[in-house]
Amino acid sequence: MKAILLAFLLCASSAFAQSVLDPGPGTDYLAASCGGQTINEYAAGFDAAGMPTAVVRVQTSCHGSGRAAKNHYYFTCARVTFDWNGAKLSQELINAGGWLQGQAYVPCDAAIDPLATFEWTDADGNLWTMVTAVFPNGYRAALQ
């Protein structure tokens, strides 16, 4: 039974050619990195020229030093445009900032909907679909 289910999943997944968009390293967006950065990328649709775009949020946390010191959180959000092979063409800062542990979380100043689906038809009549896919290390924008 497991073999049948696995075969079905492999066939179903091969029916959708998917290209995961590559935002590049987090340090392209956020200079601070205290023990690593978390990168999440959300599908944002297509620009006026039909190129895929995504909102990239990079965040890190720096542990306070000393007794009762609070953690510092830093983030940046950018709108990124990609080519059809998933490579980054450009990025534009949306907002950036930080907060101390116990203060309110600061979101991106952009509408982010991880469940949204965007479609665009090119000049040849090909339909392109852009979604936010869930991976073990976070969200990534993908073209189908």
N, CA and C of each residue as an Amber inpcrd file, in Angstrom:
protein
   432
   0.8200000  -1.1880000   0.0000000   0.0000000   0.0000000   0.0000000
   0.8710000   1.2610000   0.0000000   1.9570000   1.2360000   0.7880000
   2.8450000   2.3940000   0.8320000   3.4980000   2.6330000  -0.5280000
   3.8380000   1.5370000  -1.2220000   4.4640000   1.6580000  -2.5380000
   3.5020000   2.2870000  -3.5370000   2.2360000   1.9450000  -3.4600000
   1.2400000   2.5140000  -4.3750000   1.0690000   4.0030000  -4.1020000
   0.9840000   4.3650000  -2.8300000   0.8440000   5.7660000  -2.4590000
   2.0690000   6.5630000  -2.8990000   3.2580000   6.0310000  -2.7040000
   4.4840000   6.7050000  -3.1140000   4.5190000   6.8910000  -4.6250000
   4.1420000   5.8590000  -5.3790000   4.1130000   5.9530000  -6.8370000
   3.1220000   7.0180000  -7.2880000   1.9550000   7.0820000  -6.6340000
   0.9620000   8.0980000  -6.9710000   1.5130000   9.4950000  -6.7250000
   2.1520000   9.7020000  -5.5710000   2.6950000  11.0100000  -5.2470000
   3.7940000  11.4240000  -6.2160000   4.6470000  10.4870000  -6.6040000
   5.7090000  10.7950000  -7.5620000   5.1270000  11.1830000  -8.9140000
   4.1070000  10.4740000  -9.3720000   3.4650000  10.7950000 -10.6530000
   2.7580000  12.1350000 -10.5700000   2.0690000  12.3820000  -9.4780000
   1.3420000  13.6380000  -9.3210000   2.2980000  14.8140000  -9.2660000
   3.4120000  14.6540000  -8.5690000   4.3400000  15.7700000  -8.4540000
   5.0770000  16.0230000  -9.7630000   5.2880000  15.0020000 -10.5720000
   5.9780000  15.2160000 -11.8460000   5.0840000  15.8880000 -12.8730000
   3.7700000  15.8790000 -12.6470000   2.8520000  16.5260000 -13.5750000
   2.9920000  18.0440000 -13.4940000   3.5120000  18.5680000 -12.4060000
   3.6880000  19.9900000 -12.2270000   5.1730000  20.3090000 -12.2420000
   5.6500000  20.8800000 -13.3470000   7.0410000  21.3130000 -13.3920000
   7.1310000  22.5590000 -12.5260000   7.9310000  22.5030000 -11.4960000
   7.9880000  23.5970000 -10.5440000   9.3950000  24.1750000 -10.5000000
   9.4780000  25.4940000 -10.5170000  10.7470000  26.1880000 -10.3980000
  10.6960000  27.0250000  -9.1290000  11.5320000  26.6870000  -8.1510000
  11.5810000  27.4340000  -6.9020000  12.4650000  28.6510000  -7.1200000
  11.9510000  29.8170000  -6.7510000  12.6840000  31.0600000  -6.9510000
  13.7520000  31.2000000  -5.8690000  14.9350000  31.6540000  -6.2580000
  16.0730000  31.7330000  -5.3400000  16.3230000  33.1790000  -4.9330000
  15.9930000  33.5430000  -3.6770000  16.2260000  34.9240000  -3.2510000
  17.6720000  35.2420000  -2.9340000  18.5370000  34.2380000  -2.9110000
  19.9340000  34.4530000  -2.5520000  20.1110000  34.3810000  -1.0420000
  21.3220000  34.6500000  -0.5660000  21.5810000  34.5500000   0.8810000
  20.9060000  35.6850000   1.6460000  20.5880000  35.4160000   2.8980000
  19.9530000  36.4100000   3.7540000  20.7820000  37.6570000   3.9340000
  22.1070000  37.5180000   3.8420000  22.9840000  38.6770000   4.0230000
  22.8610000  39.6740000   2.8750000  22.2290000  39.2850000   1.7620000
  21.9370000  40.2380000   0.6900000  20.9160000  41.2730000   1.1500000
  20.1620000  40.9510000   2.2030000  19.0730000  41.7980000   2.6720000
  19.3290000  42.3710000   4.0680000  19.9290000  41.5640000   4.9440000
  20.0950000  41.9260000   6.3470000  21.5370000  41.6730000   6.7590000
  22.2380000  42.7360000   7.1690000  23.6510000  42.5950000   7.5360000
  23.8290000  41.8460000   8.8530000  22.8900000  42.0140000   9.7880000
  23.0100000  41.3530000  11.0940000  22.7230000  39.8650000  10.9730000
  23.5160000  39.0750000  11.6710000  23.2840000  37.6390000  11.7270000
  23.8710000  37.1190000  13.0260000  23.0040000  36.8540000  13.9680000
  23.4360000  36.3470000  15.2710000  23.0780000  34.8750000  15.3550000
  23.9400000  34.0240000  14.8920000  23.6560000  32.5960000  14.9470000
  22.7810000  32.1020000  13.8070000  22.6440000  32.8750000  12.7590000
  21.8770000  32.4430000  11.6030000  20.7000000  33.3540000  11.2990000
  20.1920000  33.2080000  10.1010000  19.0650000  34.0090000   9.6380000
  17.9490000  33.0920000   9.1750000  16.7290000  33.5470000   9.3380000
  15.5690000  32.8450000   8.8190000  15.0920000  33.6040000   7.5900000
  14.9730000  32.8960000   6.4590000  14.5310000  33.5200000   5.2150000
  13.1930000  32.9060000   4.8290000  12.1870000  33.7580000   4.6520000
  10.8990000  33.3230000   4.1410000  10.5700000  34.1630000   2.9190000
  10.0580000  33.5100000   1.8990000   9.7800000  34.1490000   0.6210000
   8.3360000  33.8330000   0.2490000   7.5520000  34.8750000  -0.0510000
   6.1290000  34.7200000  -0.3310000   5.8170000  35.1900000  -1.7450000
   5.0900000  34.3920000  -2.5010000   4.6810000  34.7680000  -3.8500000
   3.9020000  36.0740000  -3.7940000   4.2180000  36.9960000  -4.7200000
   3.5470000  38.2970000  -4.7470000   2.9450000  38.6030000  -6.1090000
   3.0390000  37.6710000  -7.0440000   2.4250000  37.8860000  -8.3550000
   3.4380000  38.2060000  -9.4300000   2.9930000  38.9700000 -10.4140000
   3.8070000  39.3070000 -11.5750000   3.8240000  40.8240000 -11.7420000
   4.9710000  41.3660000 -12.1490000   5.0440000  42.8130000 -12.3610000
   4.4230000  43.1820000 -13.7030000   4.4990000  44.4600000 -14.0820000
   3.8660000  44.9380000 -15.3150000   4.4320000  44.2630000 -16.5620000
   5.6960000  43.8320000 -16.5070000   6.3220000  43.1530000 -17.6420000
   6.0790000  41.6390000 -17.6010000   5.3790000  41.1650000 -16.5750000
   5.0870000  39.7440000 -16.4580000   6.1480000  38.9390000 -15.7320000
   7.1040000  39.6160000 -15.1100000   8.1510000  38.8910000 -14.3870000
   7.6350000  38.5280000 -12.9890000   7.9970000  37.3260000 -12.4860000
   7.5510000  36.9150000 -11.1520000   8.1800000  37.7540000 -10.0460000
   7.3720000  38.0680000  -9.0310000   7.8580000  38.8320000  -7.8890000
   7.4990000  38.1170000  -6.5890000   8.2650000  38.4010000  -5.5520000
   8.0180000  37.8080000  -4.2450000   8.4050000  38.8160000  -3.1710000
   7.8280000  38.6340000  -1.9800000   8.2340000  39.4020000  -0.8120000
   9.1380000  38.4850000   0.0030000  10.3520000  38.9730000   0.2870000
  11.3290000  38.2040000   1.0500000  11.4800000  38.8580000   2.4180000
  11.3090000  38.0530000   3.4690000  11.5150000  38.5300000   4.8430000
  12.6740000  37.7470000   5.4400000  13.6890000  38.4740000   5.9270000
  14.8450000  37.8660000   6.5700000  14.8590000  38.3610000   8.0090000
  15.0750000  37.4270000   8.9410000  15.0480000  37.7790000  10.3640000
  16.1560000  37.0450000  11.1060000  16.6750000  37.6880000  12.1420000
  17.6440000  37.0630000  13.0340000  17.3470000  37.5070000  14.4540000
  17.8020000  36.7310000  15.4090000  17.6490000  37.1230000  16.8200000
  19.0150000  37.0680000  17.4820000  19.3020000  38.1020000  18.2600000
  20.5690000  38.1960000  18.9790000  20.2620000  38.1340000  20.4660000
  20.8690000  37.2030000  21.1440000  20.6150000  37.0290000  22.5670000
  21.3180000  38.1220000  23.3640000  20.5740000  38.6760000  24.2990000
  21.1350000  39.7150000  25.1530000  22.2200000  39.1330000  26.0530000
  23.1350000  39.9750000  26.4650000  24.1900000  39.4920000  27.3600000
  23.9650000  40.1040000  28.7380000  24.3050000  39.3560000  29.7170000
  24.1110000  39.8310000  31.0770000  22.8110000  39.3150000  31.6660000
  22.6990000  39.5020000  32.9280000  21.5460000  39.0000000  33.6580000
  20.2780000  39.7670000  33.2690000  19.2450000  39.0230000  32.9290000
  17.9290000  39.5800000  32.5590000  17.9770000  40.4160000  31.2830000
  19.0070000  40.2420000  30.4770000  19.0920000  40.9810000  29.2100000
  18.0920000  40.3980000  28.2220000  17.4400000  41.2600000  27.4750000
  16.4270000  40.8370000  26.5140000  17.0560000  40.5420000  25.1540000
  16.4230000  39.6260000  24.4230000  16.8590000  39.3220000  23.0610000
  16.4790000  40.4830000  22.1420000  17.3120000  40.6980000  21.1310000
  17.0370000  41.6930000  20.0920000  16.6770000  40.9380000  18.8170000
  15.6490000  41.3910000  18.1250000  15.2190000  40.7870000  16.8710000
  15.3660000  41.8330000  15.7760000  15.9530000  41.4270000  14.6520000
  16.1500000  42.3150000  13.5110000  15.5420000  41.6640000  12.2740000
  14.9860000  42.4830000  11.3880000  14.3820000  41.9440000  10.1740000
  14.5010000  42.9560000   9.0450000  14.2850000  42.4670000   7.8470000
  14.1240000  43.3150000   6.6760000  13.1650000  42.6140000   5.7210000
  12.4180000  43.4130000   4.9800000  11.5090000  42.8920000   3.9610000
  11.8280000  43.5860000   2.6430000  11.8330000  42.8230000   1.5680000
  12.1350000  43.3770000   0.2560000  11.2220000  42.7460000  -0.7910000
  10.9150000  43.5250000  -1.8280000  10.2010000  42.9930000  -2.9900000
  11.2720000  42.6180000  -4.0090000  11.2320000  41.3710000  -4.4540000
  12.2670000  40.8440000  -5.3410000  11.6330000  40.4240000  -6.6690000
  12.2970000  40.7780000  -7.7490000  11.8580000  40.3820000  -9.0910000
  12.8170000  39.3190000  -9.6030000  12.2610000  38.2730000 -10.2300000
  13.0310000  37.1290000 -10.7140000  12.8970000  36.9790000 -12.2190000
  13.8640000  36.2610000 -12.8330000  13.7070000  35.8860000 -14.2370000
  12.9580000  34.5600000 -14.2810000  12.7120000  34.0660000 -15.4880000
  11.9080000  32.8360000 -15.6490000  12.6460000  31.5740000 -15.2210000
  13.9570000  31.6830000 -14.9590000  14.7180000  30.5420000 -14.4440000
  14.8040000  30.5570000 -12.9210000  14.1910000  31.5630000 -12.2700000
  14.1880000  31.6400000 -10.8190000  15.3370000  32.4260000 -10.2290000
  16.1590000  33.0630000 -11.0560000  17.2910000  33.8600000 -10.5620000
  16.8320000  35.2850000 -10.2480000  17.4170000  35.8740000  -9.2250000
  17.0580000  37.2240000  -8.7910000  17.5410000  38.2580000  -9.8010000
  16.6220000  39.1430000 -10.2230000  16.9760000  40.2520000 -11.1110000
  17.1910000  41.5430000 -10.3300000  16.2970000  41.8130000  -9.3810000
  16.3950000  43.0560000  -8.6110000  15.6890000  42.8950000  -7.2730000
  16.0060000  43.8080000  -6.3630000  15.3320000  43.8250000  -5.0710000
  15.1170000  45.2680000  -4.6530000  14.0000000  45.4970000  -3.9520000
  13.6390000  46.8290000  -3.4830000  13.2210000  46.7140000  -2.0210000
  13.8440000  47.5140000  -1.1630000  13.5330000  47.4870000   0.2570000
  12.0930000  47.9250000   0.4890000  11.3550000  47.1500000   1.2960000
  10.0020000  47.5270000   1.7050000  10.0820000  48.1940000   3.0750000
  10.6210000  47.4940000   4.0470000  10.8620000  48.0680000   5.3720000
  11.8350000  47.1850000   6.1350000  12.3920000  47.7450000   7.1980000
  13.3530000  47.0230000   8.0390000  13.2560000  47.6020000   9.4420000
  13.7210000  46.8280000  10.3980000  13.6880000  47.3340000  11.7600000
  14.0460000  46.2640000  12.7620000  13.6400000  46.5030000  13.9850000
  13.9260000  45.5610000  15.0410000  13.0730000  45.8470000  16.2560000
  13.1460000  44.9500000  17.2130000  12.4140000  45.1040000  18.4610000
  13.0860000  44.2710000  19.5320000  12.7740000  44.5860000  20.7710000
  13.2830000  43.8400000  21.9190000  12.2810000  42.7770000  22.3440000
  12.7870000  41.7240000  22.9350000  11.9330000  40.6740000  23.4770000
  10.8850000  41.3080000  24.3920000   9.6320000  40.8960000  24.2240000
   8.5430000  41.4400000  25.0230000   7.8060000  42.5620000  24.3230000
   8.4050000  43.1360000  23.2770000   7.7330000  44.1650000  22.4930000
   6.9690000  43.5140000  21.3550000   6.1280000  44.2880000  20.6940000
   5.3100000  43.7740000  19.5970000   6.1730000  43.4000000  18.3900000
   5.8270000  42.2830000  17.7680000   6.4400000  41.8090000  16.5250000
   6.2070000  42.8500000  15.4390000   7.1820000  43.0860000  14.5890000
   7.0500000  44.0620000  13.5140000   6.9010000  43.3140000  12.1890000
   5.7570000  43.4570000  11.5190000   5.5320000  42.7550000  10.2550000
   6.0990000  43.5200000   9.0600000   6.0890000  42.8640000   7.9060000
   6.4380000  43.5380000   6.6520000   5.3340000  44.5330000   6.3090000
   5.7300000  45.6470000   5.6890000   4.7430000  46.6140000   5.2120000
   4.2890000  46.2290000   3.8050000   3.9060000  44.9830000   3.6470000
   3.4180000  44.4870000   2.3570000   2.3650000  43.4260000   2.6520000
   1.3960000  43.3200000   1.7770000   0.3800000  42.2870000   1.9410000
   1.0180000  40.9290000   1.6440000   0.9440000  40.0250000   2.6140000
   1.4980000  38.6820000   2.4480000   0.3860000  37.6790000   2.7130000
   0.1240000  36.8360000   1.7250000  -0.8680000  35.7780000   1.8820000
  -0.2360000  34.4810000   1.4010000   0.2210000  33.6140000   2.3190000
   0.8960000  32.3760000   1.9030000  -0.0100000  31.4220000   1.1310000
  -1.3160000  31.6520000   1.1420000  -2.2430000  30.7750000   0.4190000
  -2.6310000  31.3200000  -0.9470000  -2.1680000  32.5160000  -1.2890000
  -2.5460000  33.1420000  -2.5590000  -1.9340000  32.4160000  -3.7520000
  -2.6700000  32.4130000  -4.8500000  -2.2100000  31.8740000  -6.1260000
  -2.3110000  32.9890000  -7.1600000  -1.2530000  33.1810000  -7.9320000
  -1.2310000  34.2230000  -8.9580000  -1.0600000  33.5630000 -10.3180000
  -1.7570000  34.0910000 -11.3220000  -1.6540000  33.5440000 -12.6770000
  -1.3250000  34.6580000 -13.6600000  -0.5880000  34.2880000 -14.7060000
  -0.2300000  35.2250000 -15.7630000  -0.1090000  34.4330000 -17.0520000
  -0.6430000  34.9880000 -18.1380000  -0.5520000  34.3480000 -19.4510000
   0.4240000  35.1470000 -20.2970000   1.4490000  34.4610000 -20.8150000
   2.4640000  35.1570000 -21.6220000   1.9690000  35.3660000 -23.0540000
   2.7890000  36.0000000 -23.8800000   2.4180000  36.3440000 -25.2560000
   2.1410000  35.1080000 -26.1140000   2.7060000  33.9490000 -25.7440000
   2.4920000  32.7090000 -26.4910000   1.2820000  31.9340000 -25.9940000
   0.5670000  32.4850000 -25.0230000  -0.6090000  31.8210000 -24.4920000
  -0.3230000  30.8130000 -23.3930000   0.9290000  30.7530000 -22.9110000
   1.2780000  29.8460000 -21.8130000   0.8000000  30.4340000 -20.4930000
   0.1530000  29.6070000 -19.6780000  -0.3220000  30.0410000 -18.3740000
   0.7310000  29.7150000 -17.3160000   1.1420000  30.7380000 -16.5680000
   2.1020000  30.5800000 -15.4820000   1.3740000  30.7760000 -14.1670000
   1.6620000  29.9260000 -13.2100000   1.0580000  30.0130000 -11.8860000
   2.1680000  30.1900000 -10.8660000   1.9330000  31.0990000  -9.9240000
   2.9120000  31.3540000  -8.8760000   2.2510000  31.1240000  -7.5270000
   2.9110000  30.3390000  -6.6770000   2.3820000  30.0000000  -5.3590000
   3.4940000  30.1240000  -4.3180000   3.0980000  30.0870000  -3.0520000
   4.0520000  29.9950000  -1.9620000   4.0640000  28.5400000  -1.5040000
   5.2280000  27.9190000  -1.5750000   5.3650000  26.5100000  -1.1950000
   5.9890000  26.4280000   0.2020000   5.6090000  25.3990000   0.9180000
   6.1420000  25.1890000   2.2650000   7.2610000  24.1530000   2.1970000
   8.4340000  24.5230000   2.7050000   9.5820000  23.6380000   2.7720000
   9.9660000  23.4690000   4.2300000  10.7710000  22.4700000   4.5610000
  11.1620000  22.2790000   5.9660000  11.8310000  23.4960000   6.5900000
  12.5120000  24.3030000   5.7830000  13.2140000  25.4680000   6.3310000
  12.4470000  26.7710000   6.1360000  11.1840000  26.7170000   5.7200000
  10.3800000  27.9320000   5.5960000   9.5850000  27.9830000   4.3050000
   9.1200000  29.1710000   3.9860000   8.3090000  29.4050000   2.7880000
   9.2070000  29.7990000   1.6220000   8.8530000  29.3360000   0.4170000
   9.5680000  29.7160000  -0.8160000   8.5490000  29.9280000  -1.9120000
   8.7330000  30.9280000  -2.7410000   7.8750000  31.1900000  -3.8830000
   8.2730000  30.2470000  -5.0140000   7.2720000  29.7600000  -5.7560000
   7.5330000  28.7830000  -6.8260000   6.6480000  29.0770000  -8.0330000
   7.1990000  28.8210000  -9.2010000   6.4580000  28.9240000 -10.4690000
   6.0650000  27.5430000 -10.9300000   4.8660000  27.4410000 -11.4650000
   4.4080000  26.1610000 -12.0370000   3.9640000  26.4020000 -13.4570000
